[in-house]
């Protein structure tokens, strides 16, 4: 995600029940909203930045119990800026309740990490899970506890039905989505585009034209964080969703069609137009496979007029990494929606959900807080974060780029598709060196082997979904 989302993933994330609503409205809104970010500024706040759902930027909106003397452990895979910013949210919870909260850094796959903690008799009280598949596993293993009435009340007030449903298993609410990701974005170095005379593309063909212009100007077009397999699944999902359409996307996510389907061949062949041109990828395939996600972002925005690449694809959370460079978001670092490959531009989302593992008043109170606009507003102000909470004021976000993305996310309502690999069993869609992550890394190394890649993907998916040998 995974990021977060990876998302890591963060981010990577919401939906074990797939959303059938059309993507048209969300895609059109996102394209329109993000078209404005090319001239978006830094920290100015426009007078018309009003929350779409009446959220308030400050003040306490949720009642929390007195928890003095109680201690909690919270586990998540977040590192760096994401972890630092989340700790500020936990500090506010401590201030309001008197509880002491310890952040426990987890590793991917988090289900394996939690399994070892639980086997040792020391599970964290709350975990942030980046895959719907992981939520279901935690429920199936009887680790996760249902959310109490206070947390459910916050979800009902602050979230669309689609985001609530993503946290349900068997009709019961087990998770509250605290962090979301817009995973249909391409960030670009504004100076590189200016020097190349390149324009923001709206369609895949225009993206290839812009890439050629960047290459002709002397800069490698794309930075790819291939050392992290989740970034490659995100590439595939955006191409596939736009090209094959939402119904096929849902079928592949559920493995009701096979990875040997012609629609997968078409998407991989399209991806190979970039991955298969070694001059279009920074360091070629071998270099990309040694580049982790954070470096894939920072190398796009360092090096003056000669960065290692002109563009990098990934979600809104890339802002955390851009902030580690001297580039200013909205001026030096700009963004456009992932171009339409088929009829509509894709809208792929991800997210991290809070799950209670040790049921207590304190654990339930923390998830209730995370489901409130109070918690999300704190992290929204720090940047590099999007909340699916519709009660968070847009003015809480630190720049125009971020506000537009947040507005697009909330306004999309239920009209989105969740990250496909995050819907899959973790053995296929969320484990380093295995399944889809490894198969797409192998494809990046050898983009001519479309049929062989499809066969490996299907073999691994069939084993993970239990639908074959």
PLY file of the C-alpha trace (Angstrom):
ply
format ascii 1.0
element vertex 469
property float x
property float y
property float z
element edge 468
property int vertex1
property int vertex2
end_header
0.00 0.00 0.00
0.91 -0.14 0.42
2.73 2.99 2.04
0.94 3.04 2.72
-1.85 2.97 0.90
2.14 2.25 1.11
-0.53 3.25 0.76
3.09 1.48 1.31
0.68 1.03 0.99
-1.03 2.93 2.80
-1.84 3.29 2.05
-3.29 0.76 0.37
-7.27 0.50 2.22
-11.40 -0.04 1.60
-13.68 -2.93 0.14
-14.37 -6.54 0.64
-17.82 -5.88 -0.80
-17.35 -4.44 -4.26
-18.99 -1.23 -5.29
-21.18 -1.51 -8.34
-21.96 2.17 -8.81
-20.63 3.73 -12.00
-17.28 5.50 -11.90
-18.35 8.22 -14.29
-19.24 10.87 -11.72
-16.17 10.29 -9.61
-13.82 10.26 -12.58
-15.31 13.43 -14.02
-15.18 15.20 -10.67
-11.60 14.12 -10.01
-10.46 15.19 -13.46
-12.14 18.57 -13.06
-10.92 19.15 -9.53
-7.34 18.15 -10.16
-7.18 20.10 -13.41
-7.10 23.15 -11.16
-4.04 22.01 -9.25
-1.58 22.88 -11.99
-1.78 26.49 -10.86
-2.60 25.59 -7.26
-0.65 27.30 -4.56
0.91 26.63 -1.25
-0.84 27.51 1.96
-3.33 30.07 0.74
-6.89 29.38 1.75
-9.56 30.26 -0.73
-12.71 31.86 0.56
-14.79 29.16 -1.09
-12.98 26.30 0.65
-16.04 25.14 2.51
-16.42 21.60 3.78
-18.77 19.59 1.62
-20.47 18.10 4.66
-20.39 20.92 7.16
-17.27 19.79 9.00
-15.68 22.04 11.60
-11.94 22.54 11.60
-11.46 22.83 15.33
-13.08 21.92 18.62
-14.11 18.68 20.22
-16.95 16.86 18.47
-16.74 13.50 20.24
-17.11 12.61 23.92
-14.36 10.36 25.27
-14.18 8.57 28.64
-11.71 9.28 31.44
-8.99 6.63 31.04
-6.31 7.77 33.46
-3.96 4.95 34.40
-4.85 2.82 31.36
-2.33 1.90 28.65
-2.82 1.03 24.99
-0.64 -0.30 22.18
-1.41 0.62 18.57
0.27 -1.23 15.69
0.62 -0.01 12.09
3.10 -0.39 9.24
3.62 3.37 8.94
7.15 4.72 9.01
8.81 8.12 8.66
6.52 11.11 8.30
3.32 9.05 8.41
4.28 7.54 11.75
5.45 10.86 13.18
2.21 12.59 12.20
0.00 9.79 13.51
1.77 10.00 16.86
0.51 13.58 17.15
-3.03 12.22 16.82
-2.33 9.69 19.57
-0.91 12.47 21.76
-4.23 14.33 21.51
-6.09 11.18 22.55
-3.77 10.90 25.56
-4.42 14.54 26.44
-8.20 14.12 26.31
-8.46 10.80 28.15
-5.40 10.47 30.37
-4.52 7.12 28.78
-0.97 6.29 27.71
-0.64 5.12 24.08
2.42 3.37 22.63
2.92 3.08 18.87
4.20 -0.35 17.78
5.89 -0.39 14.34
4.68 -3.40 12.36
6.06 -5.09 9.26
4.39 -6.32 6.10
2.51 -8.55 5.96
0.90 -7.18 9.11
-1.26 -10.29 9.63
1.91 -12.36 10.08
3.31 -9.72 12.45
0.11 -9.73 14.50
0.02 -13.52 14.48
3.42 -13.70 16.15
2.34 -11.09 18.72
-0.86 -12.96 19.50
0.96 -16.31 19.70
3.28 -14.70 22.25
0.31 -13.48 24.27
1.04 -9.80 23.56
-1.32 -8.53 20.89
-1.61 -4.77 20.46
-4.93 -3.32 21.59
-5.64 -1.73 18.19
-4.13 -2.34 14.75
-4.38 -0.32 11.54
-4.90 -2.83 8.74
-4.12 -1.81 5.16
-6.13 -4.47 3.35
-9.78 -5.52 3.48
-8.44 -9.04 3.08
-6.46 -8.57 6.29
-9.59 -7.39 8.13
-11.43 -10.52 7.04
-8.50 -12.70 8.10
-8.41 -11.04 11.52
-12.14 -11.74 11.92
-11.86 -15.32 10.64
-9.05 -15.98 13.12
-11.25 -14.51 15.87
-8.66 -11.81 16.60
-10.83 -8.80 15.74
-13.61 -7.62 18.06
-16.78 -5.90 16.81
-16.85 -2.14 17.21
-18.99 -0.77 20.00
-21.99 1.58 19.69
-19.92 4.76 20.18
-17.57 3.96 17.28
-20.48 2.87 15.10
-22.27 6.13 15.85
-19.23 8.12 14.67
-19.06 6.06 11.49
-22.74 6.64 10.82
-22.35 10.41 11.21
-19.12 10.86 9.32
-18.77 8.24 6.58
-20.57 7.32 3.38
-22.19 3.91 3.35
-19.51 2.56 1.04
-16.71 3.34 3.48
-18.74 1.88 6.37
-19.38 -1.31 4.42
-15.67 -1.75 3.74
-15.16 -2.26 7.46
-17.86 -4.93 7.77
-17.46 -8.69 7.75
-20.57 -10.84 7.80
-22.71 -7.75 8.30
-20.90 -6.71 11.51
-18.79 -3.57 11.84
-15.21 -4.56 12.69
-13.20 -1.66 11.29
-13.18 2.11 10.95
-11.30 3.57 7.97
-9.04 6.26 9.35
-6.84 6.98 6.35
-7.65 6.92 2.66
-5.60 7.22 -0.47
-6.30 8.56 -3.93
-4.16 6.14 -5.92
-4.88 7.52 -9.38
-2.30 10.31 -9.61
0.90 11.04 -11.49
3.25 13.61 -9.94
5.59 15.53 -12.20
8.55 17.86 -12.01
7.15 21.17 -13.29
10.53 22.45 -14.49
11.13 19.28 -16.50
7.72 19.56 -18.17
8.32 23.23 -18.88
11.73 22.57 -20.43
10.30 19.73 -22.53
7.22 21.68 -23.62
5.14 18.78 -22.28
1.46 19.15 -21.40
-0.58 17.42 -18.68
-2.16 14.41 -20.42
-5.77 13.32 -20.11
-5.44 10.10 -22.09
-2.83 7.32 -22.22
-1.75 8.28 -25.74
-1.11 11.83 -24.52
0.90 10.43 -21.59
3.15 8.62 -24.07
3.53 11.84 -26.06
4.50 13.76 -22.91
6.95 10.99 -21.95
8.61 11.18 -25.37
8.92 14.97 -25.06
10.54 14.60 -21.63
12.91 11.95 -23.00
13.83 14.15 -25.99
14.66 16.98 -23.57
17.29 14.78 -21.91
15.42 13.49 -18.84
14.19 9.93 -18.27
10.37 10.11 -18.21
9.38 7.76 -15.36
10.61 6.84 -11.90
9.30 3.44 -10.80
9.64 2.11 -7.24
9.83 -1.51 -8.34
11.58 -2.73 -5.19
8.15 -2.42 -3.56
5.84 -4.76 -5.45
2.72 -2.88 -4.34
3.57 0.10 -6.54
3.47 -2.20 -9.56
0.05 -3.57 -8.60
-1.18 0.04 -8.44
0.10 0.67 -11.98
-1.74 -2.42 -13.20
-4.98 -1.61 -11.40
-5.28 1.88 -12.87
-4.66 0.64 -16.40
-6.98 -2.33 -15.93
-9.86 -0.39 -14.34
-9.86 2.23 -17.09
-9.34 -0.21 -19.94
-11.43 -3.23 -18.89
-14.05 -1.30 -16.92
-15.45 -1.56 -13.39
-17.40 -4.81 -13.86
-14.36 -6.72 -15.10
-12.32 -5.10 -12.32
-14.76 -6.46 -9.73
-14.68 -9.91 -11.32
-10.88 -10.05 -11.33
-10.77 -8.74 -7.75
-13.07 -11.59 -6.69
-11.22 -14.06 -8.95
-14.45 -14.95 -10.73
-12.51 -14.47 -13.96
-8.97 -15.78 -14.37
-5.76 -13.82 -14.78
-5.41 -15.58 -18.13
-8.41 -13.54 -19.34
-7.77 -11.47 -22.52
-8.49 -8.27 -20.55
-5.41 -8.94 -18.40
-3.32 -9.53 -21.53
-4.47 -6.18 -22.87
-3.56 -4.33 -19.65
-0.13 -5.94 -19.37
0.56 -5.17 -23.03
-0.37 -1.54 -22.39
1.90 -1.37 -19.32
4.75 -2.77 -21.39
4.61 0.38 -23.54
6.34 2.07 -20.58
7.96 -0.77 -18.65
9.31 -2.29 -21.85
11.16 0.86 -22.93
14.28 0.84 -20.81
15.01 4.47 -21.72
11.62 5.48 -20.28
12.31 4.07 -16.78
14.98 5.54 -14.49
17.80 3.02 -14.20
16.01 0.63 -16.54
14.23 -2.40 -15.13
17.17 -3.39 -12.93
17.41 0.11 -11.48
13.67 0.27 -10.87
13.71 -3.09 -9.08
16.32 -1.70 -6.68
14.40 1.53 -6.07
12.06 1.64 -3.09
8.97 3.81 -3.21
10.30 6.78 -1.15
13.38 7.08 -3.35
11.26 6.81 -6.51
9.53 10.02 -5.40
12.49 11.99 -4.07
14.67 11.30 -7.11
11.99 12.91 -9.29
12.26 16.19 -7.38
16.01 16.46 -6.71
18.87 17.17 -9.07
17.80 20.57 -10.37
17.09 20.58 -14.12
18.44 17.03 -14.40
16.51 14.84 -11.96
16.63 11.08 -12.46
13.07 11.20 -13.82
10.38 13.67 -14.80
7.32 11.80 -13.46
6.42 9.36 -10.73
3.11 7.53 -10.35
1.56 7.02 -6.94
-1.08 8.20 -4.53
-1.59 11.44 -2.65
0.64 10.10 0.12
3.67 10.79 -2.12
3.45 14.32 -0.72
5.13 13.09 2.46
8.17 12.11 0.39
8.10 15.24 -1.77
8.24 17.22 1.48
11.64 15.65 2.14
12.99 17.54 -0.89
13.16 21.28 -1.56
10.33 21.04 -4.10
7.15 22.94 -3.27
3.88 21.15 -3.95
1.74 23.11 -6.40
4.69 24.95 -7.97
7.74 22.66 -8.34
5.82 19.41 -7.87
2.50 19.20 -9.68
0.03 16.42 -10.25
-2.52 15.18 -12.77
-5.08 12.35 -12.62
-4.00 9.00 -14.04
-4.93 9.32 -17.71
-7.85 7.45 -19.21
-6.72 4.28 -20.96
-10.26 3.30 -21.91
-13.51 5.24 -21.67
-13.05 6.78 -18.23
-10.11 7.88 -16.12
-9.68 5.44 -13.21
-10.51 6.22 -9.58
-8.67 3.72 -7.40
-8.72 4.18 -3.66
-6.98 2.61 -0.70
-7.02 3.04 3.03
-6.05 1.92 6.50
-8.68 0.77 8.99
-8.58 0.61 12.79
-9.48 -2.76 14.28
-9.82 -3.67 17.98
-7.82 -6.77 18.97
-8.11 -6.49 22.76
-11.60 -5.40 23.68
-11.63 -2.75 26.38
-13.16 0.65 27.07
-9.86 2.27 26.14
-9.46 0.41 22.84
-13.04 1.15 21.81
-12.56 4.81 22.78
-9.47 5.09 20.59
-11.28 3.71 17.53
-14.20 6.04 18.29
-11.73 8.94 18.32
-10.13 7.80 15.06
-13.58 7.70 13.44
-14.26 11.29 14.50
-13.35 14.44 12.57
-11.26 15.53 15.58
-8.53 12.94 14.94
-8.52 13.27 11.16
-8.32 17.07 11.32
-5.07 16.89 13.31
-3.36 14.73 10.70
-4.95 16.56 7.76
-3.23 19.78 8.86
0.14 18.01 8.81
-0.12 17.06 5.12
0.41 13.83 3.21
-2.92 12.47 4.41
-6.49 12.12 3.19
-9.48 11.16 5.28
-12.65 9.45 4.00
-14.41 11.26 6.88
-16.85 13.66 5.22
-17.09 15.82 8.36
-13.48 17.02 8.10
-13.32 20.62 6.88
-11.50 21.08 3.58
-9.76 24.08 5.15
-7.95 21.66 7.47
-5.78 20.52 4.56
-2.57 22.54 4.16
-2.60 23.34 0.44
-4.86 23.68 -2.55
-3.64 20.43 -4.12
-4.52 18.49 -0.98
-7.91 20.19 -0.59
-8.91 19.33 -4.15
-7.95 15.69 -3.64
-9.86 15.50 -0.37
-12.92 17.07 -1.94
-12.77 14.64 -4.86
-12.50 11.68 -2.50
-15.47 12.70 -0.36
-17.58 13.83 -3.32
-17.05 10.49 -5.04
-19.26 8.97 -2.33
-19.50 5.27 -3.10
-18.37 5.69 -6.72
-14.85 4.32 -6.47
-13.03 1.01 -6.69
-10.84 -0.16 -3.89
-7.28 -1.23 -4.55
-7.60 -4.70 -6.09
-4.53 -6.27 -4.51
-5.78 -5.13 -1.11
-9.04 -6.99 -1.68
-7.16 -10.20 -2.46
-5.97 -12.74 0.09
-2.75 -11.39 1.54
-0.74 -14.34 0.21
-1.53 -13.11 -3.31
-1.99 -9.37 -3.05
-0.01 -8.22 -0.02
3.17 -10.20 0.61
6.67 -9.04 -0.42
8.43 -11.49 -2.72
5.29 -13.54 -3.38
2.14 -13.63 -5.47
1.14 -10.59 -7.49
3.93 -8.40 -6.09
6.63 -10.85 -7.25
4.91 -11.71 -10.54
4.72 -8.06 -11.57
8.32 -7.48 -10.52
9.26 -10.34 -12.84
7.13 -8.75 -15.56
8.92 -5.42 -15.10
12.16 -7.33 -15.67
10.79 -9.08 -18.77
7.79 -7.15 -20.18
7.70 -9.26 -23.34
6.52 -12.32 -21.42
2.85 -11.40 -21.18
1.50 -14.96 -21.45
4.00 -16.33 -18.93
3.16 -13.53 -16.50
-0.56 -14.26 -16.84
0.05 -17.96 -16.17
2.08 -17.20 -13.01
-0.52 -14.71 -11.77
-3.32 -17.21 -12.28
-1.43 -20.04 -10.58
-0.68 -17.86 -7.54
-4.20 -16.39 -7.42
-5.85 -19.82 -7.67
-3.77 -21.10 -4.76
-4.47 -18.04 -2.60
-8.20 -17.84 -3.33
-8.57 -21.58 -2.82
-10.12 -21.97 -6.26
-7.48 -24.22 -7.70
-4.27 -26.06 -7.11
0 1
1 2
2 3
3 4
4 5
5 6
6 7
7 8
8 9
9 10
10 11
11 12
12 13
13 14
14 15
15 16
16 17
17 18
18 19
19 20
20 21
21 22
22 23
23 24
24 25
25 26
26 27
27 28
28 29
29 30
30 31
31 32
32 33
33 34
34 35
35 36
36 37
37 38
38 39
39 40
40 41
41 42
42 43
43 44
44 45
45 46
46 47
47 48
48 49
49 50
50 51
51 52
52 53
53 54
54 55
55 56
56 57
57 58
58 59
59 60
60 61
61 62
62 63
63 64
64 65
65 66
66 67
67 68
68 69
69 70
70 71
71 72
72 73
73 74
74 75
75 76
76 77
77 78
78 79
79 80
80 81
81 82
82 83
83 84
84 85
85 86
86 87
87 88
88 89
89 90
90 91
91 92
92 93
93 94
94 95
95 96
96 97
97 98
98 99
99 100
100 101
101 102
102 103
103 104
104 105
105 106
106 107
107 108
108 109
109 110
110 111
111 112
112 113
113 114
114 115
115 116
116 117
117 118
118 119
119 120
120 121
121 122
122 123
123 124
124 125
125 126
126 127
127 128
128 129
129 130
130 131
131 132
132 133
133 134
134 135
135 136
136 137
137 138
138 139
139 140
140 141
141 142
142 143
143 144
144 145
145 146
146 147
147 148
148 149
149 150
150 151
151 152
152 153
153 154
154 155
155 156
156 157
157 158
158 159
159 160
160 161
161 162
162 163
163 164
164 165
165 166
166 167
167 168
168 169
169 170
170 171
171 172
172 173
173 174
174 175
175 176
176 177
177 178
178 179
179 180
180 181
181 182
182 183
183 184
184 185
185 186
186 187
187 188
188 189
189 190
190 191
191 192
192 193
193 194
194 195
195 196
196 197
197 198
198 199
199 200
200 201
201 202
202 203
203 204
204 205
205 206
206 207
207 208
208 209
209 210
210 211
211 212
212 213
213 214
214 215
215 216
216 217
217 218
218 219
219 220
220 221
221 222
222 223
223 224
224 225
225 226
226 227
227 228
228 229
229 230
230 231
231 232
232 233
233 234
234 235
235 236
236 237
237 238
238 239
239 240
240 241
241 242
242 243
243 244
244 245
245 246
246 247
247 248
248 249
249 250
250 251
251 252
252 253
253 254
254 255
255 256
256 257
257 258
258 259
259 260
260 261
261 262
262 263
263 264
264 265
265 266
266 267
267 268
268 269
269 270
270 271
271 272
272 273
273 274
274 275
275 276
276 277
277 278
278 279
279 280
280 281
281 282
282 283
283 284
284 285
285 286
286 287
287 288
288 289
289 290
290 291
291 292
292 293
293 294
294 295
295 296
296 297
297 298
298 299
299 300
300 301
301 302
302 303
303 304
304 305
305 306
306 307
307 308
308 309
309 310
310 311
311 312
312 313
313 314
314 315
315 316
316 317
317 318
318 319
319 320
320 321
321 322
322 323
323 324
324 325
325 326
326 327
327 328
328 329
329 330
330 331
331 332
332 333
333 334
334 335
335 336
336 337
337 338
338 339
339 340
340 341
341 342
342 343
343 344
344 345
345 346
346 347
347 348
348 349
349 350
350 351
351 352
352 353
353 354
354 355
355 356
356 357
357 358
358 359
359 360
360 361
361 362
362 363
363 364
364 365
365 366
366 367
367 368
368 369
369 370
370 371
371 372
372 373
373 374
374 375
375 376
376 377
377 378
378 379
379 380
380 381
381 382
382 383
383 384
384 385
385 386
386 387
387 388
388 389
389 390
390 391
391 392
392 393
393 394
394 395
395 396
396 397
397 398
398 399
399 400
400 401
401 402
402 403
403 404
404 405
405 406
406 407
407 408
408 409
409 410
410 411
411 412
412 413
413 414
414 415
415 416
416 417
417 418
418 419
419 420
420 421
421 422
422 423
423 424
424 425
425 426
426 427
427 428
428 429
429 430
430 431
431 432
432 433
433 434
434 435
435 436
436 437
437 438
438 439
439 440
440 441
441 442
442 443
443 444
444 445
445 446
446 447
447 448
448 449
449 450
450 451
451 452
452 453
453 454
454 455
455 456
456 457
457 458
458 459
459 460
460 461
461 462
462 463
463 464
464 465
465 466
466 467
467 468
